[in-house]
Amino acid sequence: MSFRSLISTCLCLSLLWRIEATHAQTIIAGAKKLVSQMTLSEKIEELHGIQDSTHLRYVLPVQRLHIPGLRIANGPAGVGPADDMPQKPATALPAPISLAATWDVNLAYRYGRIIGREARDLGYGLIEGPDVNIARVPQNGRTFEGFGEDPFLVSQVAVKEIRGIQLNGVMADVKHFVANNQESDRFRINEIVGERALREIYFPAFRASVREGDVGAVMAAYPKVNGIYCSQNAMLLDHILKKEWGFQGFVTSDFGAVHSTIRSALAGMDLEMPTGKYFGAALEEAVGSGKVPLSVIDGKLIRRYRTMMRFELFRRAMKIRPIQKYRDGMEACRLAEEGMVLLKNDGNVLPLDPRDIHSIALIGPFATAAMTGGGGSSHVIPLYTISPAAGIRKIIGRSVSVIVSSGRSVPRAVAIAKSADIAVVMVGDSETEGRDHSIVLSGNQNQLVERVAAANPNTIVVLKTGSAVLMPWVDKVRGILEAWYPGEEDGVAVAAVLFGLVNPSGKLPLTFPRRLADLPAHTPKEYPGVDGVVRYKEGIFVGYRHYDEDNIKPLFPFGYGLSYTTFAYRDMKVSPDRISVRDLRDASIEISLDLANTGKRSGGEVVEVYVGFPSTTGIPQPPKELKAFSKVFLAPGQSKRVHLKLDPNSFRCWDSRSGEWTLLPGEYRIMIGSSSSDIVLSGSVSVDRQ
């Protein structure tokens, strides 16, 4: 770029920044003027939702001032339960945990675009999602609804999804702030969490959603954190979220999560849902008595109105339009395919070749119908579904016999398996909001897998789960495919991977343990809690950090996933490999390597970059932490130079003694892996004190 071009570009950017700043000031001025014209009764009515025979997620309009009503829908996995009843159908996307398993931020953006577009088409202005809570324990009933156990991965996926949602003029409501990591006793549980764990594990995805995603709203969670309910926790809502992170949007409550009037109002809660139990008459009385200043009320409304104005919800009437179900269904199918993780493939039993097969035994409780998603507030009523058998037949035609059995009768399933060339057993779980679950497959599913595997040496297990599960039969089957909850296109998406139309490229976003005792939180005090208190004794050692630190071999590690092709990593470079603490505050470390597809099929590989910090007595560090990744697609024989960047945040840790982020001097290991347990290249960066 020439000097003249550079100057021209800088001037254009400066002009754009000035225009944006002027626009923001105009919006704020408009919101303030609007609020100044409202009566106290109107203001109070706008600080909570209503619930009646036709509305559930709705804030009333103020007709006199042309303030539109706010129609809200749930939406972590597609447009779910919403303002109007009965619930409207929408595209049932693969579960968010499946999206995280793609390790593809471009797909996260497309996932968000579908949700935002369909929310807009159905007339909603706010979508309650994404859910960015960390998978602290795999038993959490909403693990399927989030993005896994690692804060960096969760943050990257969340930011892109939020941008995709909000591109459509629909506000995203990131949830649940903060540490809503179990459903057991969720309405009153008191979570004792150290400051470092909050800062390094549980805050980052919310901070990124605010700072990088510019999210419109944040939902306060049910639990207490260190003795204070999230909805009335001034440290969380006012000091950290609004002041420290500079959040410009508004705070909503989870349904029924508000426990006080004055305390919640002063702490930073802006909108009580679903009704005005505390923010209705009681709040009006508190304002009248002077216990809650009118300026606090005005501030809450200014926040919401300026956010709604930013999304043009005052200017643009929400027009109901039909969802383009087949277009979005095709997108949902691709998302499901890309999120599947091949866990085992002995003897290259997969992909299946229909030319070598005459019959398939399709067995199991998840073999008879599409598994469209989990339950609770994220449940989506699908526009259509494709069953496993229909999906297989759609891909291979009728040249191969497909015999379906639910597996309720194990002897019958065994007989079918014996007579078939291939046995595909589909087992799984049905996670839902409101309760946690065992990570042991329910009913006779484990017995079913073992008996079928004994009857047919070519047994493949397809898991349709929302979290990790224990697999006592892991050594008895030839193939295992984790399909998660594939959504409405279940049948086609799973069949496409089984028969090789799609080469699986998903990687696990959470660790699969061998046994419950191996989990980071494995005592009652740590989970699910004792006497209403749960202690996060593991601190920052969540997920793979714990397994690495305690030298525990998991069943399948974080970041793991096989392919129908093979990849080679070579020639890693780290630049610079020496830098001072002062210079690192404003610099980046460049990582590069050659990645080659050494197999016979096109495929995608996720290059995972981990950093090992220098550990001190005061600030102990896990052996490695994910700090960068890139998904790369290569044709057979193709090689590519992959470039990744580690910014200063990649090297910071929280010092609880000083109460701030710090850069420690010392040697930082830079590790490239195909999973957290398979490091194939390594280097280092020396960070000098001066």
N, C-alpha and C positions, 0 to 999 in steps of 0.2 A: 504494500500500500504506500502511495506517495505521501509526502508531507502534507500537500494540499488536500488530498483525500482524507487523511487522518484528521486534519483541522475541521473539514466539512462534516465528517462523521460525529466528531465531538460536539460541534454546534447543534447538529440535529438531535443528538441525545439530550443535550442541555435543554433544548426547546421542548422536547417530549416530557422531560421531568418537570419543567415549569407548568406545562399544560395539565399534567396529571395532578400536580400539587394544587393548582387552581381549581380543578374539578373537585378534588377532595374537600377543599375549603368551602366550595359552593354547596356540596352535599351536606356538610356539617351545619352550615348556616341554615339550610333549608330544614334540616331535622330540628334544630333549635327553635326556629320560628314556628314550626308546626306544634311542637310540645308547648310552647308559650301560649298557644290558643286553646289548649285543652283544659277542661274542668278537672278537679281532683277525682271525681267519680269516673270520668272517662279514662284518666290515667291509670287508676287502679284496675279497671276492667281490662286494660291492655297488658297487664303484668302477669296474666295467667290464662290458661286455656279453659275451654268448657267441655263438658261431657254430658251428652244426652242421647236420645234415641237415634239421632242422625249424625252426631259429631263425636269424635274421640280425640283427635289431634288438631285442634282448631283454636285460633285466637280471633275474637270477634273484630269486625271492622268498626270504624267510627264514621258513619255515613255523613255526618255534618261536616267533617273536615276532609272527606274523600280519602280516609286512611283505609287501605284494603285489609281484608281479613288475611290471616296467615294459615294456609293449609299445609299440613305436615304429614310426611309418610316415613315409615321406617325403611331402611335400605342398605344394610351391609351386603346383601347377596342379591340385590334386585329390589324393585319397589314392592314393599311388603305392606303390613297393616298400616292404614292411613286414616286421614280425617273422616272420610265417608265410609259408611257401612251399608251393605256388606263389602268386604275387601274386593278390589278389582284385580283381575289377572294381569300378569306382567311376565317378562322373560325371566325364567328361573335360571340364573347364572350358576356356574359351578361355585362351590363354597369359597369364601375368601381365603381359607387356608390353602386351597388349590391354586388360587391366584398367586399367593406368596411362593408356592412351590415352582412356579414358572421362573422365578428370579429374573423377570423381564419387566422393567419399568415401563416400557412402551405398551405392553399388554395391560398394565395397571391403569394407564391413561385411557386405553380403549374400554376397559371394564367400567371406569368412572363415566365415560361418555355415554355408554348405554344406560346406566342408572340415571344420570342427569337428564338425558333426552326423554326417557320414558316417564320420569317424574314430571317433567315439563308437559309432556303430551297428556298426562292424566290430571294436570292442573295443580300440582303441588309446588310450593315455594321453598320448602326446607326438607332435606332428606337426612334422617337420623343415621348417620354413618360417615366414614368408616369406623369400625371398632378397632382401636389400635392397642388394646391392652395386651401385655406380654403373657405368653403361655408359661406362667410360672410352674403350674402343675398340669400334666396332660389330662387329669380327671375333670378339669373345669368343663362344665356343660356347654360353654360358649367358645371352646377352643376353635371350633370350626368357623367361627364368626370373625376371628382375628387373623393375624399374619405370622404367628409363630413366636419363637423364644428369643430372638436376637433383636436388640433395639435398632441396630443400623439397618438391617433388612426391613424391619417393620416400618421404619421412618421413610426409606426410599419408596416403598410400595405405597404408603399412605399419601405422601405428597403428590405423587403422580395421579393417584385415583381422585384425590380432592380436586386437582386441576381439571381432570376430565369431567367430573360432576359439575363444577362451577362454570365451565365453558358454556353450559347451556342456560345460564341465567338462573340456576337453582343453587341455593345455599347448602353447603355441607355442614353437618353438625358432628364433629369428631367426638368420639366417646370411648370409654367412660372415665372421666378425669377424677381420681387417678387410682391405680392399683385395684381395679375391679377384677380380681384374678381368680375368683371362685364363686360358684352359685350357692354353695352351702352356707346357710345363715347370712345371706348377702345383705339383708335389710338392716342388720344390727352388728355385724362382725366388726371387731376393732382390730385393725391390722397395725402391728408394731413394726415399722419399717425404718431402717437407718437412713440418714440423709444421703450418704454416698450411694446406696442402692436406689433411692429415688432419683438422684441426679443422673446416674450412669445407666440405669436399667429401665425405670418406669416413666421418667419424664421425657426422654429424647424424642419419641414419636409425636408427643403432643407439642413439644417445642418446635419440631420441624414442621408440623401441620400449621402452626401459627406463623413462624418466621419464613418458611419456604413455600408452604401451600396457601398462605393467606386465607385460611379457612374462615367462613362466615360466622360459625357458632361452635361452642364447646359445651358438651353435656357433662354436668357434674354427676358423680357416681353415687351409688347407695352407701357403701361402707363408711366406717370411721377410719381415718388414718391418724395413728398416734393419738387416739382418744377423741378426735373431733370429726363429726360427720362432714363428708366432702362438701355438701351443699351449704354449710355454714362455716367453712374453714377459710378464714380471711387470709391466712398465709398462702394457701393454694390459689384461691380465686382472685384475690386482690393484689397481694404482694408479688407472687411469682408470675401468674398468668397475665395479669393486666399491666402491672408496673414493670417487672423485670423483663418479660418477653415482649411487651408492647402490643398485646392483643387488642385489636380495634373492634372486634365483633361483640357478640353478646353471649351470655352464659344461660343455658337452659338446664332444668333439672331432669334427671331421669324420672320416670313416672312414680310419684309418691315418695321421692327421695328427700323432699324438704321436711324439716322437723321443727322449724321455728319461724317466727315472723321477723322480729327485730334483728336477731343475730344473723339470719340468712340475708336479710336486706342489706345490712351494713357490711357483710362479708364479701358481697359482690355477685350474689345470685340475681339474675335479671328477669327470668321468666319461669314461673312455676307451672309444671305440667303434671297431670292433665287438667287439674282444676285449681281453684283459688282457695284451698283450705287454709293456707297461711298468708297468701298474697292477695286476698280478697278483702272482706270487711275488717279483718284483724289488722291488716296493713293500713287501711284507711284510718282506722282508729289510732294506730301508732303515729301516723303523720299528724293527725289532729292534736295529739297530746305532746308533740314535739320530740318523741323518742326516735323517730326516723325523719331526718330533715327532708323537706320537699325537694331540695337539690339532688338528693340521692335518687329519688323517684324519677326526676327529670333525666338524670344521667343514664338510667337504665333504658328509658324510652329513646333517648337520643342515640344511644348505641344501636338499638335494634332498627330504628327507622333509617339511620344513615347506612346501615348494612343493607337493608331492603332497597334503599334508593340506589346504592352501588350496583345492585343486581337488577335495577330497573323494575322492581316489583310494584312501584307506585305508578309508573308510566305504562307498563305493559299488562294488558288484561290477559289472564291465564285462559287460553283457549284449549278446550278439550279436543284432542285429535286421536285417531286410531293409531295404535302401536304397529310399526312395521315388523310383524312378528317373525317372518321368515328371514328377513335381513338380520335382525338381532339374534335370531336362533342360530344362524350360521356363525355369527361372532361367538355366541355362547359355546358352540361346538368346538371351535378352534381353541378357545380359552381352556376348555376342559381337557382337550388333547395335550396342550402344552404344559398343563399342571400335573399330569400323571407321572409317577415316579416308579421306574423299574427297579425293584429291590433285589430280585434274584432271577438268574437266567442260566441254570445249569445246562451245559451241553447245547447252548443256543436253542433251547426248545422254542423260544420266541424269536422272531415273529412266526406265526403259523402260516403254512403254505397250503391253500385249499386244494392244490393239485396232489398233495400227499395225504389228504384226509378224506375219509368217506363219512365219518360220523363224529359229532360232538355231543357230549353230555354236558348240558348247561344246568348247574345244580346250585341250590342255596336260596336262602330267604331274600337275597338281593338280586336273584336271577330272573324273577318273574315280572318285575315292574321297574320303571326308572326311579332312581334315587335322586330326587330333585333338590333336596336340601334339608337343613336342620329345622328344628321347631322353635316356637316362641315368637318374639316380636320380629325376627328376621325371616319368618316363613313367607315364601312367595307362592302364590297360586299360579302355576304355570299356564301359559297359553296353549301348550300342547306338550306331549311327552312321546319319547321313543323308547320302547322296552329293549332289554338286552337281546332277546331273540330277534326282534324286528331289525335291530341295528346290524346284527351279524348277517341276516338274510339279505339286507339291503346292500351289503358290501360283497358277499360271496355268492349271492344268488341261491338257487335251490339245488345246486349240484351236490351239496353236502347236507346230510341229515342232521338236524338240530333237535335233540330231545330235551325237554325242559322238566325239571323237578324242583319243587320248593325246598326239598331236603327235610321236610317235617318227618317223613318216614325214612330213617337212615337206611334200613334194609333195602327199600325200593331205590334209593339214591345209589347205593352200592351196586345193585343189579344193573342199573342204567350205565354206571361208570364202567363196569366190567365189559359191557358190550360195545363201548365206544372207543374210537382211536385216541381221542383227547377228552379229558375231563376238565372243565372250567368251573371252579367253585367260587361263587360270589357270596362273600360274607361281609359283615360290617356292623355298624352301630347306628343309633338314632339319637344323636345329641339334641338337647333342647335347653333353652333358657329356663331358669327356675330350679334346676337340679343338676348336681354333678353326676358323674357316671363312673362305673368301673372301667378300667382299660382292659378288662378281660372280656372277650366276646361272649355275649349272653346266650342263654339256652343251650342247645346242643351243637352250636357252630364249631367249636374246637373238635368235638367228637366226629362231626360230619366230615371235616377236612381230613382227619387222620384215617377214618374208615375208607373214604373215597381214594385217598392217596395209596392206601394198602391194596385197593382193588385195581387201580390203574396207575402204572408207573409214569404216565405222561399227564400228571395233574398240575394244573396252574391255578393259583389262587388270585382272585381279584378282590382287593379290599376296598370297601366303600365306607370309609370312616372319616370322622371329623377331627381325629386326633391320633396319637400313637396308640397301638394296641400290643398286648403280649401275644407271642406266637409260639406256643409249645410244640407246634408241628413244623417249625421252620426248616428243619433238616430232612423232612419227609416229602417235600414237594419240590418240583423242578423249577417252577417259576412263580414269582410273586409280583403283582402289579398293584401299587397303591393308586386308586382312582379317586379317592376322596368322595365328596358328594358331587357327581358330575353335572347336575342340573338337568334341564328338560331334554337335552340331547344325549343323555346317558348312553343309550344303546349304540348310536353311531360312533360317538367319541371313543368308547371303550373298544369297540370292534376295530376301529381304524388303527389303534395302537397294537392290539393283539395280532392283527393280520399284516402289519408292517406298512400300511398306507401312511402312517405317521411314525417317525422314529422318536421314542420317548426322550425328553430332554429335561424333565423336571428334577429338582433336587429337594431333599427334605428341609422344611423350614423349622423343624423341631426334632429333637433326639428321640429315637425309639429305644426304651430301656429293655434289658433282658428280664428284669424282675422289679417289683415295686420297691424293694429295699434299696435299689440303686438310685432312686430319685433324689434330687437335692432336698426336697421337703418330704421326709418319710416317717416322721414321728407325729403323733396327734397334736402336739403343741405347734408344730410347723404347718400342719394341714390335717384336718379341716379346722383345728383350733380347739381349745379347752376353755370352758366357761365364757364363751363369746369372745375370746381373744386368740388371734393367730400371730405367731412370731416368725418374722422373716430372718431366721437365724443364719441362713445361707448367704445373706448380704448380696453382693454382686455375683456370687457363684451360682448363677441360674443356667439351666440347660447345659450345653457343651462345656461351658466354663467349669462347672462342677465335675463333670466326667473327666476332663483333662486334669484338673487339680488333684483329684483323688485317685487318678490312674484306674478308672473303671471303664471296662470295655462295654460299650452299648451294643444293643442288637443291631441297630443301624444308626450311624452318626449323623449329626447335623450336617447339611450340605451334601449328603450322599445321594447318588442316583446313577444307574447304569444306562447304557445306550446300546443300540444295535450296531454301532461302529466303535472305533477306538480313537483315542487322541494322544498326542505326544506333546509334552511341554519342554521347551529348550531355551537356552541363552537368556536368562533373566538379567536385567540391568536395573540398578537402583541409583538414582541421581538426584541430588548429591548424596554421597554416602557418609558425609560428615558435615555438620552444621551446628551453629551455636543456638542456645535457647532463645536468645534475642532475635536472631534471624529467622528461626522457625516460626515465630509468631506471625510473620507476614509472608511466609513462603510455602511452597508445596514440594512434596517429594514425588518425583516421576518414577513410575514402575513400568517396565516394558519386558515383553517376552515373545517368543515364537510359539504359536499353537498350530499343530498340524493334525489333520484328519488322516489317520493311518489305516482306516478301514475301507470297506467297500460300499458304504451308504452315506448319503448326506446326513448331517446331524448337527445338533447344537450342544455346546459345552459351556458350562458356567465356570469362568475363571474366578476363584475366590482368593482374596488377599486378606491375610490375617497379620496382626501386629502383636508381638510379645513385648510388653513393657518391662523396664527394669523394676524389680520388686524391692520394696523397703519394708522394714518392720512396721513403720507407721502407715504405709499405704501398700498392703499386699496386693499382688496382681495375679490374675489367671495366666496360664501359659500362653494363651492366644485369644484375640478378639477380632471378629470380622470388621474390617474397615473399608473395604471396596470390593466390587465384583463387576463382572461384565459377561453378558451372554453373547456367545459368538457362534455363528452358523457357517459351516464349511462343507464344501463338496468333497467327495473322495479324492485323496491326494492333495487337497488344497492346504496351503499354509498361510498364516496371517500374523503380522506383527501386532500384538495387542498392547495398547497403552492405557494405563490407569494412573490415577492421581490420588495422593494422600494429602489432605489439607491439614492445617494446624490442629483442627479438632480431632484428627485421627490420633494425636499424640497427647491429648490432654486427659487428665484424670481429676477426680474431685478430692480435694484435701479437706476432710471434715474438721481438722484442727483450725485451719485458717478460714474455712467457709467459702472457698473459692476454687475455681479451676486452676490447675497448675501444670506446667511442663517440667518434667523431671529430667535432669541430665543423666546420661548413661547410654548404654547400647540397646537399641530397639531391634528385635529380630523381625524381618520382613519375610513372610511365608506365603507361598503360592500353593493352593491345594485344590484337589477335585472334591474334597470334603474336609471337614474339620479334623478328621483322623487320617487323611491321606495327603500329607504335605510332600509335594514333588520337587519344589525348588525353594531355595531360601537364600537370603542375604541379610544385610544389616545396615542400620543408620546409626552413626555415633553422634549423640547430641551433647555438645560441650557446654559447660556452665557459662563460659564467657563467649 
